[in-house]
Amino acid sequence: MPLVTSPAPTFDCKAVVNGEIKEMKWKDIHQDKWLVLFFYPLDFTFVCPTEIVAFSDATDRFAEKNTTIAAISVDSPFTHLAWTNMPRSQGGLGKVNFPIVADLNKNIARSYDVLLEAAGIALRGLFIIDPKGVVRHATINDLPVGRNVDEALRVIEAFQFVEEHGEVCPANWTPGSDTMKPDPKGSQEYFEKANA
């Protein structure tokens, strides 16, 4: 069964939060807001810190959209903590503005279907979960290519627009561009304008 449109798999965990290792419940991660939950392969690697730093630096932009963020890998909370204590100029993370979840037993990665069993690491899965706890979006990248913060924000904005206005967002939609009514007659207004 696909995760999109289904309730997000919930979990309790240990995570690094504000430079400390903490026990967290699902409600601490989700907070009944929109959530960007993203998996990355391993600490102390190459593409991973670029993603974590990019999302961390954008937390205010996500907060403006009632959205929180959490990152997950199969490393221990101690490894996460050590990585946050390493300067960014040396491939470390420095201060991170969201929880970094430890998934040592790999059960979270398995539940989101991003675990490469043979390698024992997660693919670059990114899941957008709505305030009701439903997975609304999922993307999974192979290991060598990182995700795009702006695209994650755009997708959240699109889903929030749909929730608020009831219209749907066509390909390449960005805030302020045209949407369409989701019915055969109403959609004609969009198609006529887009293809004039």
Buried (B, 14 or more C-beta within 10 A) or exposed (E): EEBEEEEBBEBEBBBBBEEEBEEBEBEBBBBEBBBBBBBBBBBBBEBBBBBBBBBBEBBEBBEEBEBBBBBBBBBBBEBBBBBBEBEBEEBBBBEBBBBBBBBBEBEBBBBBBBBBEEEEBBBBBBBBBBBEBBBBBBBBBEBEEBBEBEEBBBBBBBBBBBEEEEBBBBEEBEEEEEBBBEEEEEBEEBEEEEEE
